[in-house]
Amino acid sequence: MDVCRELAQQLGPGRSPGERAIAARTLLSLLEREGDEAVIRPIDVVLADCVPSLLQAAQTPTRSATSLAPDPRVTSAAVIDMADAALLLLGHLCGCGLQTLEAAGWHVDDDGTGRGRPIYVHPASGQSQQTPPDLVAEVFGAELDQKDAWALTLLFELSTITSPYANPLDGSLCWPARIRYHEPETNEFTPTNDSTPLPHKLAMTIVDVAQDDDEEEMDEENDVTPEGGKETRLAFTRHLVLGPWHGIPSFRETEIDLDHPPPGSHLESWYTCAMVCAGFLATRKSGRGKCLIVGLGGGAMASFMGRHWPGINVEAVEIDARIVKVAERWFGVKCEPSLLKPEDGVLGDGADEPQHFKLDDDSRPARVRVTNAESFVTSAMRDPECRYDVILLDVYTRGEFPASLVNEKFFERLRGLLKTKENEGWDGALVVNAGVGADRTRVQEIVEKTFPVSKVLLDANASNRMDDDYENAVVLGLLSSSGSAVSSSTTSKSATTESVVNIDFSAKEWKRRAVEVRESWPEAPLPPFELKNAIHGVNNEIMLAWAGNSMLDEEENEESGEGQGSGPRVKADDVQLLAKDDPAFSMFD
């Protein structure tokens, strides 16, 4: 296994094509040894996170969409040799995966769509499924830990991931998973800007994933005639993955839809919508305020707020400078100061990148500090300028909340950075991506102890409220008018609840605030969604659901003339006067 990890470093995109080709051929020769001479197993190569480096190497040359042959006119001989070596190794791994399936009585069929999507079939039982079977216990027994089961699944999926096909609309070459950027894991210590050492650098992968998107009737300008009134096209999403890449279903830090340009125009998960919704409603001066994001990740929330709510000044703290650069280069986040160098390029810079997904000149930048969260919070306590309307704590990474940040001391210091009604005219709020399961429970307990009022935001569309793994929970901590926490006893908490300036989670309040922002910044793009329902349940739970922004429909109707003669547009004051029994209230719900 150690030799796999050493060669995984040599396979990394930071090495020369010659070095990478040698590493791929060395691994292949080791795999081809049999019996007592066997040094490594195929599963070891996958566990060492070699697959993304191999895919990136194979995908580097410009290839014909029909023959898949590399074009020597635009691709150097060294790069073609590297790609060939990577493909040979990937082909060997694919064969090993198929042999393992066949030995267990399974085989792989194509679903017949022409997209290379597999169907796993077990003839003896008549079972068929779209996902690989779980054969860890059968193949490895106790030799492979269950937490590493992803490696066997990826080995089975390689035959699909390594099979490009022609895009049905334009005939271009399409890879099911296109590796845009990859850094292997290293044990080197790397300092942040404040000299806080990172114990090691996690592997990092940026991957564009292709998936079918069944659209209703196509636009008239599109030449292709759909069958049955529908057209199947490819949609592309870009993922940021920290740690070993587990294949297309990997846990991802950030996801953006490349069919929704420009950056920041959309959010792709329920929990990010919930966090920015809470952040938006916590800024109480007509969409003006100051927001701190702890944990930048791919910067989806920073970009979204900078684009749609120009009155909110966004600051961010991120421990890893690599993530800040990736957020800028591959996700189009505007960071101030920028960490990109001219040779790093910019979003959409590469000839094979989606040319429609580029930077938005009108989006506001986020001020980003590369530092340890604990160090920043400690120093910020001494700086009166570091006071915020809302703090978004988004450090839930790789399926867990960092142990060093799950403590009352850290949350008390975060509370100390919030503006208070006593000093600023309103109370701030802490919004936490609490994750799932035990992490969610622990975060909720700490917030309840350090804040006088807490709320838990949950997905209203979850099919089973008892299923903690359905979607990350968002925990909200609210201050009392004095800005101080109270005793965790029921008596003390209930006694101070009346003094708390609560956030009004309702469709009506969302609409009212949206109208205020629209009147202040008429040129700012409207968010693509609005709060549809907020169901207040037991144990301080609020279940949220989203819908398309009705204000966008209103604007489209006005531009097309359909809204003429229908009366004046709704103003903020009008919205405040509407009651739930008013027929007009249905427009908000």
Secondary structure, 3 states (H helix, E strand, C coil): CHHHHHHHHHHCCCCCHHHHHHHHHHHHHHHCCCHHHCCCCHHHHHHCCCHHHHHHHHHCCCECCCCCCECCCCCCHHHHHHHHHHHHHHHHHHHHHHHHHHHCCCEEEECCCCCCCEEEEECCCCEEECCCCCCHHHHHCCCCCHHHHHHHHHHHHHHHHCCCEECCCCCCEECCEEEEEEECCECCCEECCCCCEECCECCEEEEEEEEEEEECCCCCCCCCCCECCEEEEEEEEEEEEECCCCCCCCCCCEEEECCCCCCCCCCCCHHHHHHHHHHHHHCCECCEEEEEEECCCCCHHHHHHHHHCCCEEEEEEECCHHHHHHHHHHHCCCEECCCCCHHHCCCCCCCCCCCCCCCCCCCCCEEEEECCHHHHHHHHCCCCCCCECEEEECCCECCECCHHHCCHHHHHHHHHCECCHHHHCCCCEEEEEEECHHHHHHHHHHHHHHCCEEEEEEECCCCCCCCCCCCCEEEEEECCCCCCCCCCCHHHHHHHHCCCCCCCCCHHHHHHHHHHHHHHCCCCCCCCEEEEEEEECCCCEEEEEEEECHHHHHHHHHHHCCCCCCCCCCCHHHHHHCCCCCHHHHHHC
